[in-house]
Amino acid sequence: MRTRRGLCHPRVFATSDSACSERKRKRAVGDLVAGRHARRRLRVKEPDLFDNLPDDLLLCILSKLSAAASCPSDLISVLLTCKRFNGLGLNPLVLSRASSKTFAVGARNWSDSAHRFLKLCADAGNVEACYTLGMIRFYSLQNRRSGASLMALAALNSHAPSLYSLAVIQFNGSGGSKNDKDLRAGVALCARAAFLGHIDALRELGHCLQDGYGVRQNVAEGRRFLVQANARELAAVLSTSRATSLLKWTPYGSATSRQLSPHGTGAGCPLLSDFGCKVPAPEPHPASKFLSEWFAIRGVPAKSGLRMCSHAGCGRSETRKHEFRRCSVCGSVNYCSRACQALDWKHRHKSECAPVGRWAEEEDRDDAENDGVGDANRDVIVVES
């Protein structure tokens, strides 16, 4: 730019200070943008390690967990962990391998959700769930057809307790009239369960052979089955980790054995007590525990005159009047089978049984309604010596 004198003003160039300030401004903007990106990266969650596990591996782990569970909460707590575990925990593969303790729901905690869970296990092919739900429906919920169908489904898969329970139903004609009893079918079911090693079925089959009940009488063969049942019961106790503390041996003829015999009971259930061996009472099946607790809370069904099996580990109740047999001496106890009678006799009733007069007269008054299992329509079970 020229002045009046023709001179020019010098051109002003950007100083180094302005350049530094521009660089600082750009650097600050860059740092601000970088900080935003850093904060965005911090907000992103790191991937969960469980999400990378394949479903097959989780199903295998959950299957082993359900098979080894000692109570229902072991599996239920896993189902409540997350949505994925809940879906995989209800997979048919997991439910089909669940142990009987996994769905051992108490009668006090029975609900529709527990019923649905048992039904899911049964639909998945779990034979223990079929048997447990079948017993509950047949005896507790009085849904005879559905309960028998579930037990038959388990029996088709060679489930020994289901075979034996169906045999008891056939012997007693449970769910029907006395004309529905099928002794031959009961013996056949007992024989199949005994072949699979069921102790109560072995004992029941032995008594049937000794008495000629539903089968041709063979005392020697019946005795062999009874000895085999006792041996299996003893082997089951010896196989436990607490065998030394549970098993008590008192030589026959000693002062201790004379003190226990014939009215001493002790803490066990000794079917070999005649030989001095005290075998503890077997642990009842979860289904039997449920039935015992159910009827203890709600009582026997509303029909008049119905009775419970006096064996504490059974839990079965009559489905009609005079279905179970009573003791021939005292008439105060009732049993659904000879196996329950043998166990209860050694465990408890041997020390309590005493003759009671005139109970037979009461039986005669109800003779028209008597549906006893014994021959000649007798509601009597012979006491063991």
C-alpha positions in Angstrom: 0.0 0.0 0.0 1.5 3.3 -1.1 1.4 6.5 1.0 1.0 10.1 -0.3 4.7 10.3 -0.7 4.8 7.3 -2.8 6.3 5.1 -0.1 4.9 1.6 0.7 4.1 0.2 4.1 5.9 -3.1 4.9 3.7 -6.3 4.6 2.9 -7.8 7.9 3.5 -11.6 8.1 2.0 -14.0 10.7 4.2 -14.2 13.7 5.5 -17.3 15.3 3.3 -16.7 18.3 0.1 -16.9 16.2 1.4 -20.1 14.6 2.0 -21.6 18.0 -1.4 -20.7 19.1 -2.9 -22.3 16.0 -1.0 -25.5 16.6 -2.1 -25.5 20.3 -5.7 -25.0 19.2 -5.5 -27.9 16.8 -3.8 -30.1 19.4 -6.5 -29.3 21.9 -9.2 -30.2 19.5 -7.4 -33.4 18.7 -7.1 -34.3 22.4 -10.7 -33.6 22.9 -11.7 -35.9 20.0 -9.3 -38.6 21.3 -10.7 -38.3 24.8 -14.2 -38.8 23.4 -13.1 -41.9 21.6 -11.3 -43.2 24.7 -14.4 -42.7 26.8 -16.4 -44.6 24.2 -14.0 -47.5 24.3 -14.3 -47.6 28.1 -18.1 -47.9 27.9 -17.8 -51.1 25.7 -18.1 -54.2 28.0 -15.6 -56.9 27.6 -17.1 -60.2 26.3 -18.3 -62.7 28.9 -16.3 -65.9 28.9 -19.5 -68.1 29.3 -20.8 -66.7 26.0 -17.8 -68.3 24.2 -18.6 -71.8 25.7 -20.4 -74.1 23.3 -23.9 -75.3 24.2 -22.8 -79.0 24.0 -20.2 -78.5 26.7 -22.7 -76.7 29.0 -25.3 -79.4 28.4 -22.8 -82.1 29.4 -21.9 -80.2 32.6 -25.5 -79.6 33.5 -26.4 -83.2 32.9 -23.7 -84.4 35.3 -24.9 -81.8 37.8 -28.5 -83.0 37.6 -27.4 -86.6 37.9 -25.3 -86.0 41.0 -27.6 -83.4 42.7 -28.4 -84.2 46.3 -31.5 -81.9 46.6 -33.7 -79.9 44.2 -31.9 -76.6 45.0 -28.7 -77.9 43.4 -30.3 -77.6 39.9 -32.8 -74.8 40.6 -30.1 -72.4 41.7 -28.3 -73.0 38.3 -31.6 -72.4 36.4 -31.9 -69.0 38.2 -28.4 -67.9 37.2 -29.2 -66.4 33.8 -31.5 -66.8 30.8 -29.1 -69.1 28.9 -28.6 -71.4 31.9 -32.4 -71.6 32.4 -33.0 -72.6 28.8 -30.2 -75.2 28.8 -31.1 -76.5 32.3 -34.6 -77.4 31.0 -33.2 -79.3 28.0 -34.6 -82.8 27.7 -31.0 -84.2 27.9 -30.5 -82.7 31.3 -33.9 -83.6 32.7 -33.7 -87.2 31.4 -30.5 -87.8 33.5 -31.7 -86.1 36.7 -31.5 -88.2 39.8 -34.5 -88.9 42.1 -33.2 -86.4 44.7 -33.3 -83.7 42.1 -37.1 -83.7 42.0 -37.6 -85.0 45.6 -40.1 -82.3 46.5 -41.7 -82.5 49.9 -45.4 -82.8 50.3 -45.4 -79.5 52.3 -43.9 -77.7 49.2 -46.1 -79.4 46.6 -47.4 -76.9 44.1 -48.4 -76.6 40.4 -44.9 -75.6 39.5 -43.4 -78.7 41.2 -46.0 -80.8 39.3 -45.0 -79.2 36.0 -41.3 -79.7 36.7 -41.9 -83.4 37.4 -44.0 -83.7 34.3 -41.2 -82.1 32.2 -38.7 -84.7 33.6 -41.2 -87.5 32.9 -41.8 -86.3 29.3 -38.0 -86.2 28.8 -37.8 -89.9 29.5 -36.6 -89.9 33.1 -37.9 -93.2 34.5 -37.4 -92.1 38.1 -39.6 -89.1 37.4 -42.2 -91.3 35.8 -42.3 -93.6 38.8 -42.4 -90.7 41.4 -45.1 -88.8 39.5 -47.0 -92.0 38.9 -47.1 -92.9 42.7 -48.1 -89.3 43.6 -50.9 -89.3 41.0 -52.1 -92.8 41.9 -52.2 -92.6 45.7 -52.1 -88.9 46.6 -54.0 -87.1 43.8 -56.2 -90.2 43.2 -55.7 -90.1 39.5 -55.5 -93.8 39.1 -55.4 -94.2 35.3 -52.7 -91.5 34.8 -50.6 -92.8 37.7 -50.7 -96.4 36.6 -49.8 -95.3 33.0 -46.7 -93.5 34.2 -45.6 -96.4 36.3 -46.2 -98.7 33.3 -44.1 -96.4 31.1 -41.2 -96.7 33.6 -41.7 -100.5 33.9 -41.3 -100.8 30.2 -37.8 -99.4 30.7 -37.0 -102.1 33.3 -37.4 -99.9 36.3 -37.6 -102.3 39.2 -39.5 -100.2 41.7 -42.2 -99.5 39.1 -42.5 -103.2 38.4 -42.9 -104.0 42.1 -45.5 -101.2 42.6 -47.6 -102.5 39.7 -47.3 -106.0 41.3 -48.7 -104.6 44.6 -51.5 -103.0 42.6 -52.3 -106.2 40.9 -52.2 -108.2 44.1 -54.6 -105.8 45.9 -56.7 -104.7 42.9 -56.0 -101.1 43.8 -58.1 -98.5 42.1 -60.9 -101.0 41.4 -62.9 -103.8 43.1 -61.8 -107.1 44.5 -62.6 -108.7 41.2 -59.9 -106.7 39.6 -57.2 -108.5 41.4 -54.8 -110.5 39.1 -52.5 -112.7 41.2 -50.8 -114.2 38.2 -50.0 -110.8 36.8 -48.7 -109.7 40.2 -46.4 -112.7 40.4 -45.1 -112.1 36.9 -44.3 -108.5 37.7 -42.7 -109.5 41.0 -40.5 -112.0 39.2 -39.4 -109.4 36.7 -38.5 -107.0 39.4 -36.8 -109.7 41.4 -34.7 -110.6 38.3 -33.5 -107.0 38.3 -32.4 -107.3 42.0 -35.3 -105.5 43.8 -35.1 -106.6 47.4 -38.8 -106.2 48.3 -39.8 -108.0 45.1 -37.5 -110.9 46.0 -39.1 -111.1 49.4 -42.6 -110.9 48.0 -41.9 -113.6 45.5 -40.5 -115.8 48.2 -43.6 -115.5 50.3 -45.8 -116.2 47.2 -43.9 -119.4 46.5 -44.0 -120.5 50.1 -47.8 -119.8 50.4 -48.8 -120.9 46.9 -50.2 -117.4 46.4 -50.8 -116.8 42.6 -48.3 -119.5 41.7 -47.8 -123.2 42.4 -46.5 -123.7 45.9 -42.7 -124.4 46.2 -41.5 -124.0 49.7 -37.8 -124.7 49.0 -37.7 -122.2 46.1 -39.5 -119.6 48.2 -37.0 -120.0 51.0 -34.2 -119.5 48.5 -35.6 -116.2 47.3 -36.0 -115.1 51.0 -32.4 -115.9 51.7 -31.3 -114.1 48.5 -33.3 -111.0 49.6 -31.6 -111.0 53.0 -28.2 -111.4 51.4 -28.8 -108.5 49.0 -30.0 -106.4 51.9 -26.8 -107.1 53.8 -24.7 -106.4 50.7 -26.4 -103.1 50.2 -25.4 -102.1 53.8 -21.8 -103.3 53.4 -21.4 -101.3 50.2 -22.0 -98.0 52.0 -19.1 -95.9 53.5 -20.7 -96.1 57.0 -20.8 -99.9 57.0 -18.7 -100.4 60.1 -20.9 -98.0 62.1 -24.2 -99.2 60.7 -23.6 -102.9 61.0 -23.8 -104.5 64.4 -22.9 -108.1 65.0 -23.9 -110.1 68.1 -23.1 -113.8 68.1 -26.2 -116.0 68.2 -26.8 -117.4 71.7 -24.9 -114.7 73.5 -26.3 -112.7 76.4 -26.9 -109.7 74.1 -28.8 -111.7 71.5 -30.9 -113.3 74.2 -31.7 -109.8 75.6 -32.8 -108.6 72.1 -34.8 -111.7 71.3 -37.7 -112.1 71.0 -38.8 -108.6 71.9 -35.7 -106.4 71.4 -35.8 -104.2 68.3 -32.7 -102.1 68.5 -31.9 -99.3 66.0 -32.0 -101.4 62.9 -34.3 -103.5 60.8 -32.6 -106.9 61.1 -34.1 -109.6 58.8 -30.9 -111.5 59.7 -31.3 -111.0 63.4 -31.8 -114.7 63.9 -28.2 -115.1 63.0 -27.0 -112.1 65.1 -26.7 -109.6 62.3 -28.3 -106.2 62.9 -29.0 -104.6 59.5 -30.2 -101.0 59.5 -33.5 -100.1 58.0 -33.3 -99.3 54.3 -33.8 -95.7 53.3 -37.3 -95.2 51.8 -37.6 -94.1 48.2 -38.4 -90.4 47.8 -41.8 -91.3 46.4 -42.6 -93.3 49.6 -41.4 -90.4 51.7 -43.7 -88.0 49.8 -46.7 -90.3 50.3 -46.0 -90.7 54.0 -45.7 -86.9 54.5 -48.7 -86.2 52.3 -51.1 -88.5 54.3 -49.6 -87.3 57.6 -50.6 -83.7 56.6 -53.8 -84.2 54.8 -55.0 -87.5 56.4 -56.3 -90.6 54.6 -58.7 -90.0 51.7 -62.2 -88.9 52.7 -63.7 -92.3 52.2 -64.7 -94.0 55.5 -62.7 -97.0 56.7 -59.6 -96.6 54.5 -56.3 -97.5 56.1 -52.6 -96.8 55.7 -49.9 -99.5 55.3 -48.4 -99.8 58.8 -44.9 -100.1 57.5 -43.3 -96.7 58.0 -41.3 -96.8 54.8 -44.2 -97.6 52.5 -46.6 -94.7 52.4 -49.4 -96.5 50.4 -53.0 -96.1 51.4 -56.1 -98.1 50.6 -58.1 -97.2 47.5 -61.2 -99.0 48.8 -62.3 -100.5 52.1 -60.6 -103.7 53.4 -58.0 -103.6 50.6 -55.0 -104.3 52.8 -54.5 -107.3 55.0 -54.3 -107.1 58.8 -52.2 -109.0 61.4 -53.8 -112.3 62.3 -52.9 -112.0 66.0 -53.6 -108.4 67.0 -55.6 -107.0 64.1 -54.2 -103.5 64.7 -51.8 -103.2 61.8 -52.4 -103.4 58.1 -50.0 -104.1 55.2 -50.2 -103.7 51.5 -47.8 -106.7 50.9 -45.9 -109.5 52.6 -42.7 -107.6 52.0 -43.9 -104.6 54.1 -45.2 -107.0 56.8 -41.8 -108.8 57.0 -39.9 -105.5 57.3 -42.3 -104.0 59.9 -42.4 -107.2 61.9 -38.6 -107.3 62.4 -38.4 -103.6 62.9 -41.3 -102.7 65.2 -44.3 -105.0 65.4 -42.6 -108.0 66.8 -42.3 -106.3 70.2 -45.8 -104.8 70.1 -48.0 -107.6 68.7 -50.4 -109.0 71.3 -53.6 -110.9 70.9 -56.7 -108.7 70.9 -60.0 -110.4 71.3 -63.2 -109.7 69.4 -61.6 -107.9 66.5 -62.7 -110.8 64.3 -66.3 -110.2 65.3 -66.0 -106.7 64.0 -64.6 -108.2 60.8 -67.6 -110.5 60.5 -70.0 -107.6 60.7 -68.4 -106.1 57.6 -68.0 -109.4 55.8 -70.3 -108.2 53.0 -67.8 -105.4 52.2 -64.6 -107.4 52.9 -62.2 -107.2 50.0 -59.2 -109.0 51.7 -56.3 -110.3 49.6 -56.0 -113.7 51.3 -57.6 -116.9 50.1 -61.3 -117.4 50.9 -61.7 -113.6 51.0 -59.9 -113.3 54.4 -58.5 -109.9 55.4 -55.7 -111.6 57.4 -51.9 -111.7 57.1 -50.2 -114.5 59.0 -47.7 -113.2 61.5 -44.1 -114.4 61.2 -42.3 -116.2 63.9 
